[in-house]
Amino acid sequence: MTVLDRRVRIFQAPVLLALLLSAGGCASVFHGTRQRVEVFTDPPGAIATAGGERVTTPGVLKLPRKDKNTEIRIEKEGFAPKTIRLERRTSGLVWLNFIGIPVGVFGGAYAGLGSSNDNGWFGNLENAGKGAVVGGVSFPGLGFLADFQSGAAYRLDPARVIVRLEPVSASASKQQP
């Protein structure tokens, strides 16, 4: 075993551990799995509910990004209730996971360089090449997986809801049982 082989082996485990720990997706890191949605009504003082959250307007709902069909129900006595549907879209931050390719290539090559075989120096270079390919694919892949599994890969639109409530006429409210 050469001095280079020993050095590579000593640093191989910490590098792999650092790569695994930093494999959280970019969207997960930058904006998390919940989104703040501001709700304003005219007149204020209505109750807005969605995703198990409830707030008096004006207020902020903290909603999970992962839910596909998110609706905000707005109610106030004397006014017709309204339902606002939010659209779930892919966040642009998820594409930042591609910056993990160079990190994965470097880390994989470094780990491959430290793997042992009997082919001498060129065998280590071959292993480094294989490690670079595996690392370059798997590192950003783990980021994408983390973002989509947690829901952080999405954003809810609109992030600010403004609703004008329509008063219910006095005669219509008396006719209802």
N, C-alpha and C positions, 0 to 999 in steps of 0.2 A: 504494500500500500504506500503510495507516494504522499508527500507532504500536502500536495494539492487535494488529493482524495480525502485526507483527514480534515482539512479545512472545510471542504464542501460538505462533508458529513456532519460536522459540528454545527454548521449554520443551516442545514437543510430543514430540520424540524421546526425551528422558529420561523423560517420563511414560510413554510407551508401553513403553520398555525396562523400567522399574520394574514395570509391570503384568505384562509377560511373565515376568519373573524371579520374581515373587511368585505366579505361577499354579499352583504346586505345590499339590496337594490338601491339605486340612486333616488328613485321616487320615495322609497321608504325613509331614507335618510333626510331628504329635503322637505317633504311635506306630510309624511305619515299616513296613517290609515283612516283618519277622520278629517272632515272638512267643515269649516265654519261657513254657514249660510246665514246671511243677514236677512231679517224679515221686517219690512215696514208696511204699515197699513194706514189708510186714511178712512176713517178716523183711527187713531192709535188706541191701544188697550184691548185688542183682540187676542184670542188665544191661538197660537200656531203650534201644531203637533206634527211630528214625523219621526220615524225610527225610534220610538220609545222616548223621545225628547219632547218637552213642552216648554213654551216660553210665551210671555206676554209681550206684545209688540209695542214699540220697536224692541227687537231682541235678536239673539244669535242662537241658532241651532247647531250643534256639533254632530254631524251625520256621518255614518260609515260610508266610505267611498265604494266599498265592494258591492253594496246592494244595487241590483239592476233596476228595479222599479221603485224609485223614491218619490213619494208624494207628500206635499205639505198641505195639511187641512187647516183652514183659517176660519174661525167662528167668533161671532160677537152677537150678543143679544140685541134683537131689533134689526139685524142685518142678515142678508142671505149668505150662507156659508160658501166658501170657495175652496177649490182644490187646485193646487199648482203642481204639475209634474216636472220633476228635474230630470235632465238627460245625463246619462253616464257616458263620458267620453274618455278616450285614452289621453293621459297627460303627456305633454312633451318631455317631461323630466325622465320618463322611462327610457328614452333613447340615450340618455347619458350613460347607460350601462355599457355602451360600446367603448367607452374610454377604458374599460376593464380589459380590453384585448391586449394592449401592450404590457399591462401588469401581469396578466395571465401568461403571456408568452415568456416574459422574463422569469417569473416564478417557476413556471414549468421547465424551462431550460435549465435553470439553476438546480432544481430538484433532480432532473434527469442527468445532469452532469455528475451529481453525487452518487448515482446508482452504480453498483459494482458489477463488473463482468470481466472476463478474461481476454477481451479484445484490445486491451491497451488504450492509448489515448483516443484513437479513432472510434472505438466502441463507446467511449464516454461522449464523444461528439454526436454519435448516432442517437444515444439515449437523450442527450440534450435536445436534439431536434424533435424527437418524439414527445418529450415533455413540453416543449414549446407549443406544439400543435394542440396537445391535450389541454394545457393551461389556457391557451388563447381562445379555445372554444368553451371550456367549462366555466371559467371565471365569469365572463359576462352572462353566460347562460344561467348561472346561479343567481345573478342579480335580477335578471328578467323573471325567473321563477319566484323569487322572494317578493318582487313587486306585484305580480299578478295574483299570487296566492293570498297575499295579505289585503289586496284591494288598493294598495298605494299607487298602482299604475293608472288609476282613474281619477277624474275630476268630475264634479257635479256642476251642471250649468242650468240656470244662472246661479252665481254665488251670492247675488243680491236680488231678493224678491220684493217688489213693490206692488201692492194691491190696493185698489180702491173698492171698498165694500159698498154694496148697494143696499139702501134701507128697504126693509120689508114694509109694505103699506099696512096701516092699522086695520083696514077692512080684511086684508088677506090673512093677517095673523089671527083675527077673530073667527074666521071661517074654519081654520084648522082645528081638529079635535084635540 
